[in-house]
């Protein structure tokens, strides 16, 4: 009985193991908008890293 239940699951299991049709297609070319997005992302990441890596300024001296 266990072998029969495994045979019934084989087609469903094969569907999940096969790659989707869009995964067989090669990657598309990178266009200028992709480059602009990567440059903006790099700029934001650089600013974020610099912002958190710089030390804080010394506190103001307050005289009573």
DRENTORKOL-3810 file (N, C-alpha, C; in nm, 4 decimals):
REM DRENTORKOL-3810
@n.u->0.0804; n.v->-0.1206; n.w->0.0000; ca.u->0.0000; ca.v->0.0000; ca.w->0.0000; c.u->0.0849; c.v->0.1274; c.w->0.0000
@n.u->0.1960; n.v->0.1339; n.w->0.0723; ca.u->0.2774; ca.v->0.2556; ca.w->0.0700; c.u->0.3344; c.v->0.2841; c.w->-0.0689
@n.u->0.3671; n.v->0.1804; n.w->-0.1454; ca.u->0.4247; ca.v->0.2043; ca.w->-0.2773; c.u->0.3212; c.v->0.2666; c.w->-0.3707
@n.u->0.1942; n.v->0.2294; n.w->-0.3560; ca.u->0.0905; ca.v->0.2877; ca.w->-0.4406; c.u->0.0718; c.v->0.4365; c.w->-0.4103
@n.u->0.0756; n.v->0.4751; n.w->-0.2834; ca.u->0.0599; ca.v->0.6166; ca.w->-0.2491; c.u->0.1795; c.v->0.6975; c.w->-0.2988
@n.u->0.2985; n.v->0.6383; n.w->-0.3001; ca.u->0.4152; ca.v->0.7086; ca.w->-0.3533; c.u->0.4033; c.v->0.7275; c.w->-0.5036
@n.u->0.3472; n.v->0.6290; n.w->-0.5738; ca.u->0.3303; ca.v->0.6424; ca.w->-0.7184; c.u->0.2301; c.v->0.7514; c.w->-0.7532
@n.u->0.1298; n.v->0.7711; n.w->-0.6694; ca.u->0.0338; ca.v->0.8766; ca.w->-0.6960; c.u->0.0943; c.v->1.0156; c.w->-0.6757
@n.u->0.1932; n.v->1.0257; n.w->-0.5883; ca.u->0.2556; ca.v->1.1549; ca.w->-0.5619; c.u->0.3650; c.v->1.1893; c.w->-0.6632
@n.u->0.4107; n.v->1.0951; n.w->-0.7407; ca.u->0.5219; ca.v->1.1213; ca.w->-0.8316; c.u->0.4936; c.v->1.2319; c.w->-0.9332
@n.u->0.3767; n.v->1.2360; n.w->-1.0013; ca.u->0.3549; ca.v->1.3446; ca.w->-1.0971; c.u->0.3566; c.v->1.4824; c.w->-1.0306
@n.u->0.2968; n.v->1.4935; n.w->-0.9125; ca.u->0.2967; ca.v->1.6221; ca.w->-0.8429; c.u->0.4382; c.v->1.6595; c.w->-0.8007
@n.u->0.5136; n.v->1.5633; n.w->-0.7556; ca.u->0.6507; ca.v->1.5906; ca.w->-0.7136; c.u->0.7354; c.v->1.6322; c.w->-0.8332
@n.u->0.7112; n.v->1.5703; n.w->-0.9492; ca.u->0.7854; ca.v->1.6073; ca.w->-1.0695; c.u->0.7558; c.v->1.7504; c.w->-1.1112
@n.u->0.6314; n.v->1.7953; n.w->-1.0926; ca.u->0.5967; ca.v->1.9330; ca.w->-1.1277; c.u->0.6745; c.v->2.0330; c.w->-1.0442
@n.u->0.6930; n.v->2.0027; n.w->-0.9162; ca.u->0.7657; ca.v->2.0954; ca.w->-0.8301; c.u->0.9157; c.v->2.0914; c.w->-0.8556
@n.u->0.9674; n.v->1.9819; n.w->-0.9054; ca.u->1.1109; ca.v->1.9715; ca.w->-0.9276; c.u->1.1542; c.v->2.0267; c.w->-1.0618
@n.u->1.0620; n.v->2.0397; n.w->-1.1572; ca.u->1.0974; ca.v->2.0937; ca.w->-1.2875; c.u->1.1140; c.v->2.2446; c.w->-1.2781
@n.u->1.2117; n.v->2.3009; n.w->-1.3481; ca.u->1.2274; ca.v->2.4463; ca.w->-1.3452; c.u->1.1135; c.v->2.5141; c.w->-1.4199
@n.u->1.0795; n.v->2.6328; n.w->-1.3751; ca.u->0.9739; ca.v->2.7096; ca.w->-1.4414; c.u->1.0230; c.v->2.7546; c.w->-1.5793
@n.u->0.9338; n.v->2.7788; n.w->-1.6749; ca.u->0.9769; ca.v->2.8173; ca.w->-1.8098; c.u->1.0631; c.v->2.9420; c.w->-1.8122
@n.u->1.0356; n.v->3.0400; n.w->-1.7264; ca.u->1.1146; ca.v->3.1624; ca.w->-1.7291; c.u->1.2535; c.v->3.1422; c.w->-1.6684
@n.u->1.2756; n.v->3.0308; n.w->-1.5978; ca.u->1.4076; ca.v->3.0040; ca.w->-1.5425; c.u->1.5009; c.v->2.9444; c.w->-1.6468
@n.u->1.4476; n.v->2.8945; n.w->-1.7567; ca.u->1.5320; ca.v->2.8382; ca.w->-1.8610; c.u->1.5889; c.v->2.9462; c.w->-1.9525
@n.u->1.5285; n.v->3.0624; n.w->-1.9523; ca.u->1.5716; ca.v->3.1712; ca.w->-2.0393; c.u->1.6931; c.v->3.2383; c.w->-1.9770
@n.u->1.7904; n.v->3.2760; n.w->-2.0611; ca.u->1.9086; ca.v->3.3444; ca.w->-2.0110; c.u->1.8735; c.v->3.4833; c.w->-1.9603
@n.u->1.9667; n.v->3.5416; n.w->-1.8878; ca.u->1.9423; ca.v->3.6752; ca.w->-1.8335; c.u->1.9386; c.v->3.7777; c.w->-1.9464
@n.u->1.8545; n.v->3.8775; n.w->-1.9282; ca.u->1.8452; ca.v->3.9824; ca.w->-2.0292; c.u->1.9618; c.v->4.0793; c.w->-2.0132
@n.u->1.9833; n.v->4.1610; n.w->-2.1143; ca.u->2.0911; ca.v->4.2584; ca.w->-2.1086; c.u->2.0589; c.v->4.3663; c.w->-2.0068
@n.u->2.1620; n.v->4.4206; n.w->-1.9470; ca.u->2.1445; ca.v->4.5302; ca.w->-1.8521; c.u->2.1341; c.v->4.6588; c.w->-1.9335
@n.u->2.0254; n.v->4.7338; n.w->-1.9134; ca.u->2.0099; ca.v->4.8585; ca.w->-1.9873; c.u->2.0509; c.v->4.9767; c.w->-1.8995
@n.u->2.0383; n.v->5.0975; n.w->-1.9525; ca.u->2.0865; ca.v->5.2155; ca.w->-1.8804; c.u->2.0068; c.v->5.2413; c.w->-1.7535
@n.u->1.8812; n.v->5.2041; n.w->-1.7508; ca.u->1.8015; ca.v->5.2259; ca.w->-1.6296; c.u->1.8447; c.v->5.1323; c.w->-1.5176
@n.u->1.8899; n.v->5.0139; n.w->-1.5523; ca.u->1.9472; ca.v->4.9249; ca.w->-1.4512; c.u->2.0747; c.v->4.9850; c.w->-1.3939
@n.u->2.1566; n.v->5.0436; n.w->-1.4807; ca.u->2.2817; ca.v->5.1055; ca.w->-1.4355; c.u->2.2509; c.v->5.2261; c.w->-1.3467
@n.u->2.1531; n.v->5.3072; n.w->-1.3861; ca.u->2.1152; ca.v->5.4228; ca.w->-1.3040; c.u->2.0671; c.v->5.3762; c.w->-1.1669
@n.u->1.9875; n.v->5.2715; n.w->-1.1629; ca.u->1.9404; ca.v->5.2184; ca.w->-1.0355; c.u->2.0537; c.v->5.1658; c.w->-0.9490
@n.u->2.1491; n.v->5.0972; n.w->-1.0114; ca.u->2.2631; ca.v->5.0457; ca.w->-0.9342; c.u->2.3500; c.v->5.1591; c.w->-0.8812
@n.u->2.3676; n.v->5.2648; n.w->-0.9594; ca.u->2.4466; ca.v->5.3796; ca.w->-0.9140; c.u->2.3772; c.v->5.4490; c.w->-0.7976
@n.u->2.2455; n.v->5.4682; n.w->-0.8086; ca.u->2.1722; ca.v->5.5302; ca.w->-0.6984; c.u->2.1760; c.v->5.4439; c.w->-0.5724
@n.u->2.1628; n.v->5.3153; n.w->-0.5894; ca.u->2.1705; ca.v->5.2251; ca.w->-0.4743; c.u->2.3088; c.v->5.2301; c.w->-0.4093
@n.u->2.4135; n.v->5.2344; n.w->-0.4915; ca.u->2.5494; ca.v->5.2436; ca.w->-0.4379; c.u->2.5707; c.v->5.3757; c.w->-0.3647
@n.u->2.5134; n.v->5.4843; n.w->-0.4184; ca.u->2.5263; ca.v->5.6146; ca.w->-0.3537; c.u->2.4563; c.v->5.6155; c.w->-0.2182
@n.u->2.3344; n.v->5.5629; n.w->-0.2131; ca.u->2.2612; ca.v->5.5587; ca.w->-0.0861; c.u->2.3321; c.v->5.4679; c.w->0.0141
@n.u->2.3820; n.v->5.3548; n.w->-0.0316; ca.u->2.4537; ca.v->5.2636; ca.w->0.0583; c.u->2.5816; c.v->5.3285; c.w->0.1107
@n.u->2.6536; n.v->5.4014; n.w->0.0251; ca.u->2.7760; ca.v->5.4687; ca.w->0.0680; c.u->2.7449; c.v->5.5767; c.w->0.1706
@n.u->2.6419; n.v->5.6574; n.w->0.1442; ca.u->2.6049; ca.v->5.7608; ca.w->0.2404; c.u->2.5620; c.v->5.7002; c.w->0.3741
@n.u->2.4899; n.v->5.5900; n.w->0.3692; ca.u->2.4452; ca.v->5.5247; ca.w->0.4921; c.u->2.5646; c.v->5.4709; c.w->0.5716
@n.u->2.6589; n.v->5.4106; n.w->0.5022; ca.u->2.7776; ca.v->5.3556; ca.w->0.5698; c.u->2.8613; c.v->5.4682; c.w->0.6293
@n.u->2.8819; n.v->5.5758; n.w->0.5537; ca.u->2.9607; ca.v->5.6887; ca.w->0.6047; c.u->2.8895; c.v->5.7540; c.w->0.7228
@n.u->2.7592; n.v->5.7671; n.w->0.7142; ca.u->2.6829; ca.v->5.8303; ca.w->0.8221; c.u->2.6995; c.v->5.7543; c.w->0.9541
@n.u->2.6956; n.v->5.6222; n.w->0.9490; ca.u->2.7047; ca.v->5.5450; ca.w->1.0732; c.u->2.8482; c.v->5.5158; c.w->1.1145
@n.u->2.9448; n.v->5.5389; n.w->1.0283; ca.u->3.0832; ca.v->5.5102; ca.w->1.0657; c.u->3.1545; c.v->5.6332; c.w->1.1215
@n.u->3.1070; n.v->5.7544; n.w->1.0898; ca.u->3.1709; ca.v->5.8746; ca.w->1.1428; c.u->3.1350; c.v->5.8928; c.w->1.2893
@n.u->3.2301; n.v->5.9462; n.w->1.3673; ca.u->3.1988; ca.v->5.9687; ca.w->1.5085; c.u->3.1054; c.v->6.0894; c.w->1.5242
@n.u->3.0381; n.v->6.0945; n.w->1.6361; ca.u->2.9492; ca.v->6.2084; ca.w->1.6622; c.u->3.0328; c.v->6.3280; c.w->1.7020
@n.u->2.9860; n.v->6.4484; n.w->1.6759; ca.u->3.0615; ca.v->6.5666; ca.w->1.7165; c.u->3.0600; c.v->6.5814; c.w->1.8687
@n.u->3.1589; n.v->6.6498; n.w->1.9223; ca.u->3.1613; ca.v->6.6672; ca.w->2.0678; c.u->3.0425; c.v->6.7526; c.w->2.1125
@n.u->2.9968; n.v->6.7326; n.w->2.2338; ca.u->2.8817; ca.v->6.8108; ca.w->2.2820; c.u->2.9213; c.v->6.9577; c.w->2.3005
@n.u->2.8233; n.v->7.0441; n.w->2.2854; ca.u->2.8476; ca.v->7.1856; ca.w->2.3089; c.u->2.8747; c.v->7.2103; c.w->2.4568
@n.u->2.9634; n.v->7.3051; n.w->2.4819; ca.u->2.9932; ca.v->7.3400; ca.w->2.6208; c.u->2.8868; c.v->7.4422; c.w->2.6643
@n.u->2.8133; n.v->7.4045; n.w->2.7641; ca.u->2.7078; ca.v->7.4926; ca.w->2.8163; c.u->2.7560; c.v->7.5495; c.w->2.9485
@n.u->2.7643; n.v->7.6812; n.w->2.9541; ca.u->2.8060; ca.v->7.7455; ca.w->3.0782; c.u->2.6821; c.v->7.7805; c.w->3.1591
@n.u->2.6878; n.v->7.7591; n.w->3.2913; ca.u->2.5692; ca.v->7.7884; ca.w->3.3733; c.u->2.5453; c.v->7.9374; c.w->3.3893
END
